[in-house]
């Protein structure tokens, strides 16, 4: 009997797991379950809308979804439409791949003021995530502060200062485009508590900031060290050297000539969000290196702004029925094994780190575990899930349904935009009724 596998979550980690199972040649059926009618998770809702090349990985995921042994169950919410314990009773193996969609908090006074918006929330909004369609970000300010020195932080800063023409080939939704283009933001301060060598930007993302139409990347040469220093990993050293060289190029550019600026600031840690009900600024403490650590110096300075976007990482939420480490914000697991027949992959397993392809080894490892742990199937899997969802009256979205939604998005786009995303689940389901 085939091994029945349910994968909950259809972002990169979920698809890489399905792909690994197929490549392993295990006699199995694979059901991919997502609470939204759309697959691909953070590729659709987390990758910047102007980085369409990055999203092309979905072409490989589509091949996996169309494999005869796979089935997509969209619009199915874990905990509402089917519980984890119910899934474990139906399937020989259940893989949790629900990711980390929630923002980590700064943990400082004032972070609940109006105008503070975590990067996961803001990025989801400008990527037309249905949960965030009705969000109204505070954009009526001349200055914004983005806290963090990683790719998400730089994506946010770039989207805030790009022109409409620069975003024309993106899938930025019209409601977000209107709000951003109407904003008076002219200065974005990109602030990290560590130095330029420790920044986590990839060099492609960093270099892009030097080629924007109306925004200049501003770096103080005094903040840049002469050398990278001791870095054991050769690949990591090369990346840091490239980033340092790019920052030096920014520092050497003459001031003026452009109407917007992205200021790269280092060695500064936020200690308080200033203002009344609404944000008026951020107080930072200057930091310095102390061996491998960064410590505060006691010296503070303020940046006036009306919008603060912490981009300091994502966190997972507990999954009812699975053990959870609330300190690490991950499911308790041993190299992906959670309990007999229960596994975890991706950010839920190891925390939010790396790029899209970083999730591939998780999928490979869990596929190996399933093959070793469950050589033959004993549970009904798909048949039981279909019966269960039908009894609950759930409108399941198949992969064919998703393709119809996608084609409608493509048809609705105004060239050169690749698609015009549906903004609400109800609109997606209504489109299927018309198809």
Helices and strands as residue ranges (DSSP letters): E 3-8, H 12-24, E 28-33, H 42-45, G 54-57, H 58-65, E 70-73, H 84-90, E 93-96, E 102-103, H 119-126, G 130-132, E 143-147, H 151-161, H 174-182, E 187-191, H 203-208, E 215-219, G 221-223, H 234-252, E 260-265, E 268-275, E 279-290, E 293-304, E 307-310, E 314-315, E 324-325, E 330-331, E 337-339, E 342-344, H 347-350, G 356-359, H 360-373, H 382-392, H 399-412, H 425-434
